[in-house]
């Protein structure tokens, strides 16, 4: 009887821990802190992955695909989470409005290659530079 109970307890704990990891959704503040911790590590694998991902997203013009930048309002800061499959499975914003909703829909579910370090939280600052004039004549 003890063997069955202990097996059940172990299976139950394993099942609960895997469910809680998949369903854990941090607040924006928690995700921002996770991003800060990741940034301070300066892990070359993370830096390389994010540079490649940003380059790829720029090449396919993902930023412009839904034309979110045309929605009135200032810039928005998003924290996105990349899972072990390379999919953005969470996009959080400090404030909710039409622009953050648009960007969330643009990026959520987008896949790139799998990162070596995951989950990976990264900050995206959107539309803060629209009013900056080019320094070129």
C-alpha positions as a printed NumPy array, in Angstrom:
array([[  0.   ,   0.   ,   0.   ],
       [  2.827,   2.429,   0.803],
       [  4.402,   1.897,  -2.625],
       [  1.166,   2.794,  -4.401],
       [  0.599,   5.868,  -2.275],
       [  4.135,   7.146,  -2.718],
       [  3.95 ,   6.52 ,  -6.489],
       [  0.664,   8.406,  -6.633],
       [  2.136,  11.27 ,  -4.631],
       [  5.188,  11.47 ,  -6.912],
       [  3.04 ,  11.371, -10.057],
       [  0.697,  13.99 ,  -8.605],
       [  3.594,  16.299,  -7.663],
       [  5.208,  15.879, -11.087],
       [  1.91 ,  16.562, -12.836],
       [  1.211,  19.619, -10.713],
       [  4.667,  21.06 , -11.204],
       [  4.515,  20.647, -14.988],
       [  1.052,  22.22 , -15.131],
       [  2.081,  25.139, -12.948],
       [  5.144,  25.848, -15.135],
       [  3.038,  25.916, -18.296],
       [  0.308,  28.064, -16.795],
       [  2.496,  30.533, -14.925],
       [  1.831,  34.016, -16.21 ],
       [  3.916,  36.69 , -14.509],
       [  2.683,  40.208, -14.033],
       [  4.23 ,  42.913, -16.182],
       [  6.407,  43.982, -13.224],
       [  7.604,  40.401, -12.644],
       [  8.376,  39.934, -16.345],
       [ 10.251,  43.239, -16.377],
       [ 12.353,  42.012, -13.442],
       [ 13.009,  38.679, -15.202],
       [ 14.154,  40.652, -18.254],
       [ 16.42 ,  42.792, -16.068],
       [ 18.019,  39.71 , -14.515],
       [ 18.557,  38.171, -17.958],
       [ 20.024,  41.416, -19.3  ],
       [ 22.458,  41.752, -16.387],
       [ 23.821,  38.241, -17.027],
       [ 25.013,  39.329, -20.493],
       [ 24.882,  35.72 , -21.657],
       [ 26.362,  35.68 , -25.179],
       [ 23.889,  32.946, -26.204],
       [ 20.968,  35.192, -25.264],
       [ 22.476,  38.262, -26.917],
       [ 23.178,  36.32 , -30.118],
       [ 19.693,  34.781, -30.161],
       [ 17.936,  38.112, -29.669],
       [ 20.065,  39.829, -32.324],
       [ 19.245,  37.061, -34.809],
       [ 15.566,  37.142, -33.921],
       [ 15.327,  40.933, -34.249],
       [ 17.167,  40.813, -37.574],
       [ 14.773,  38.139, -38.87 ],
       [ 11.672,  40.026, -37.685],
       [ 12.961,  43.195, -39.359],
       [ 13.658,  41.32 , -42.596],
       [ 10.072,  40.056, -42.765],
       [  8.765,  43.491, -41.667],
       [  6.831,  41.964, -38.774],
       [  6.729,  45.351, -37.02 ],
       [  4.817,  46.843, -39.948],
       [  2.537,  43.901, -40.731],
       [ -0.51 ,  45.176, -38.839],
       [  0.459,  48.857, -38.995],
       [  0.109,  49.235, -35.212],
       [  2.325,  52.324, -35.343],
       [ -0.569,  54.195, -37.012],
       [ -2.73 ,  53.864, -33.905],
       [ -2.716,  57.191, -32.011],
       [ -0.806,  57.398, -28.762],
       [  2.757,  57.354, -27.623],
       [  5.236,  54.539, -27.473],
       [  4.576,  51.288, -25.675],
       [  6.939,  48.941, -23.867],
       [  6.22 ,  45.243, -24.154],
       [  7.794,  42.282, -22.411],
       [  7.671,  39.148, -24.536],
       [  8.434,  35.602, -23.479],
       [ 10.03 ,  33.071, -25.83 ],
       [  9.489,  29.428, -24.933],
       [ 11.799,  26.471, -25.597],
       [ 10.303,  26.008, -29.074],
       [ 11.188,  29.573, -30.056],
       [  7.574,  30.761, -29.968],
       [  6.514,  34.018, -28.342],
       [  3.884,  32.654, -25.987],
       [  3.283,  35.749, -23.869],
       [  3.289,  39.49 , -24.522],
       [  2.728,  41.808, -21.558],
       [  2.325,  45.571, -21.392],
       [  2.229,  48.001, -18.502],
       [ -0.909,  49.63 , -19.897],
       [ -3.61 ,  48.125, -22.047],
       [ -4.913,  50.036, -25.042],
       [ -5.553,  49.504, -28.753],
       [ -1.877,  49.884, -29.618],
       [ -0.646,  47.301, -27.092],
       [ -3.416,  44.939, -28.182],
       [ -2.35 ,  45.347, -31.811],
       [  1.308,  44.637, -31.049],
       [  0.351,  41.666, -28.868],
       [ -1.627,  40.187, -31.771],
       [  1.307,  40.873, -34.109],
       [  3.948,  39.101, -32.032],
       [  2.042,  36.435, -30.086],
       [  2.618,  32.99 , -31.574],
       [  5.47 ,  34.072, -33.85 ],
       [  8.11 ,  31.368, -34.167],
       [ 11.836,  31.538, -34.702],
       [ 14.507,  28.979, -33.934],
       [ 14.658,  27.573, -30.422],
       [ 16.794,  29.519, -27.94 ],
       [ 19.468,  27.807, -25.875],
       [ 18.197,  29.624, -22.773],
       [ 14.473,  29.588, -22.042],
       [ 12.048,  30.887, -21.118],
       [ 13.531,  34.114, -22.355],
       [ 11.96 ,  37.457, -21.427],
       [ 12.863,  40.418, -23.6  ],
       [ 11.789,  44.024, -23.75 ],
       [ 10.471,  45.655, -26.916],
       [ 10.054,  49.417, -27.05 ],
       [  7.677,  50.271, -29.849],
       [  7.031,  53.664, -31.452],
       [  9.22 ,  55.756, -29.172],
       [ 11.389,  56.989, -32.022],
       [  8.765,  58.023, -34.57 ],
       [  9.427,  61.713, -34.009],
       [ 13.211,  61.465, -34.196],
       [ 14.499,  63.136, -37.32 ],
       [ 17.259,  61.578, -39.342],
       [ 20.712,  63.091, -38.827],
       [ 21.412,  62.655, -42.537],
       [ 20.83 ,  65.808, -44.613]])
